[in-house]
């Protein structure tokens, strides 16, 4: 089996994406204290992510 080749640019992009997601998560946690609104926001984000990956 061949090893998966990860280039430094792929790794950099993955780290940037992770930092962006963490920052967004923190901001949402601060803003959305109502559980109903938090669930709705999570469903919207999930649909955006699923659309992007398809």
Residue pairs with C-beta under 8 A, 6 or more apart in sequence:
28 38
28 41
32 38
32 41
